[in-house]
Amino acid sequence: MPFVFKKHNAVKDKKIQQFLLDEAGLSSSVSQKLLAKNRVFDDQGNVLKNGQTLQCEYVQVAVFEGHTRGLKPVFEVEDFAVFDKPSGVMVHPTRKTTAYSLLDEIRHHFGDEADLAHRIDAETSGLVLVAKNKQASTILKTMFEHGKCDKEYLALVKGQLKNNITIDKPISKSNSTIKVKMTCENKKGKVSITHIHPLEFNKKAKAYQSSQALHVELTQDNEKINEVQSDCILCGSCYSACPVYAVNEDFLGPFSLTRVWKYVSDKREEGAEEKINHIQTSGVWDCTLCNECTLVCPQDISSKADIEKLRSKSAMVGYSDPNFASFNSFGGGFGFDGSPSF
């Protein structure tokens, strides 16, 4: 876990900002940043604000400490480095419970002053430029802000794109339930120009579309279900928090099961019962419904709720919880033989 709590014995009646300078040994800028981001707490877990006088026994400071999973920079000079980020890894944590991000590797290799010069989406793989000190960070971020750096992406698209396309429209965050979705419909967005060049068309590739999808009309509720399920950024936090997966690696896990629910609930998809059949072993019935996966999900996807719905669907096609199989008859599971004597 990158965020750890540092505990310091409090000095009563002392201002919190002065306490962080004198007792915690933090600089003025770091202290102000921690207070502004609500990362300083009293011994009861209450957030301490700038200007407050200490009346607690000790102070807790949430500090980011990067840890490595073996990812190393592919290029490095004195002031900056480049990482090849794999798909499924966020560039920075979205909350204190985020298990791992690229920022872990950056701080592990280069210290607390190192930072991202730009960002790419969690599901996108590719090169990320990293500043190794504050001066380099300011220069690189200014270059990106003023459009002095170009980004190039390779993408697979459905259909055939025959001509070059230029999108010259301002970009801003969308009001969609998918929090990372962007739109070009807001005229007050940031200036953005995107050039799209088709490289190659695979004539042999065929996009899958079930015959059932051609005859289904989706309601807004149907679309909302599918949109929420598509919100996953593949961070793996749900697996890190799952107590069942920790002791049973055969367990399909929160992500896999919530993805099954996405397709089972999609009216355009065929073979729902076949999908249900595949999740009966090390699947829906092994989950303890502890809700830990939902609590750590940065996109607020409720895998617990999805698993409960899959259990209901399983029951509808004739399955039952094997954990209660021994209770199907009076004589089973308790050591009773059904006779009045014990």
Secondary structure, DSSP 8 states (H G I E B T S, - for coil): --EEEEEEE--TT-BHHHHHHHTS---HHHHHHHHHTT-EE-TTS-B--TT-B--SSEEEEEEE----SS---SEE-SSEEEEEE-TT--SS-SSTT----HHHHHHHHH-TT-EESS---TT--EEEEEESSHHHHHHHHHHHHTT-S--------SS---S-EEEE--BEE--SSSTT-EES--TTSB--EEEE------TT------GGGGG----HHHHHHHHHHTT-----HHHHH-HHHHH-TTS-HHHHHHHHHHHHS-TT-S-HHHHHHTTTTTTTTT-----HHHHH-TT---HHHHHHHHHHHHHHTT---GGGGGGSSTTSSSS--SSS--
